[in-house]
Amino acid sequence: MSATSHFFNTGELQLHYLQWGEPNGIPVVMLHGLRGFGATWEALAKALGPAYCCYALDQRGRGKSDWGPVEDYHTGTYVADLLSFVDHLELKDFILVGHSLGGTNALEFTRMYPERIKALVIEDIGPGSSNRGDGAARIRREMKETPLRFSSWEEAKNFWQNSRSNLTEDALAARLKYSLCEKDGQICWTHDQQGIAQARLSIEPIDLWPAVKSIECPTLLVKGGDSDFLPTETVKEVMAMNKNFQAVEVAHASHYAHDDQPEVFNQAVCSFISSIQTGK
């Protein structure tokens, strides 16, 4: 099952998305992380299989989507883009999956439009993750220190290997393919690295507790066992606050569980989604 590539217009920007499966399948919408891309969800889409129709959005400033103003790289605008996206697809009742930044956007969208969401999968983010702790400090450090270009593909590969030591070979290859391109003899980011970094360092992340409290649909919270971003204590607090959440920890995985342990991650998500469909 291969992906098809599509564009739509929000009225402000042209955004790109990938689709796996037929439109009559059970709809699943997938949101990548801060410097991610829609194709990061390919393995999950294939693991879900032909009964599902999976849509992975390149959020503004990423992948093949248009870049926006720095001041618009924040949750409110991402949620508005997501609303335009699902309205474009005419989806009224769907499963929503989000990693990191995409998880924030998924939670906030569900708080605002609970009637649209059948089930949620949130990968390795929770209240406070983006504001405090080692993971938040690491992200801020990366935003300051990531170069805007590389002199060779080998240098770019070394950057990702040093930054994400747990990446599988497939995940590393995907990052080189989808997050970088060659331009004027140098290797450059396909995403708006400078704008995204500026926004991440200057715009205060939203408080996710109101969204967590409001969730009424079945929700799976996936934590990387070695994650520096989602503390175990936060997972426990979320579970205690809202009984609609269940949690799973992926051993030997960092903040990027779907990249580090794709088979385990995909099995956990597929089992959860299957249980929603069968009511078990």
Summary of the structure (lengths in Angstrom):
residues: 280
radius of gyration: 17.5
end to end distance: 27.6
largest distance: 55.0
contacts: 977
relative contact order: 0.15
helix: 45%
strand: 22%
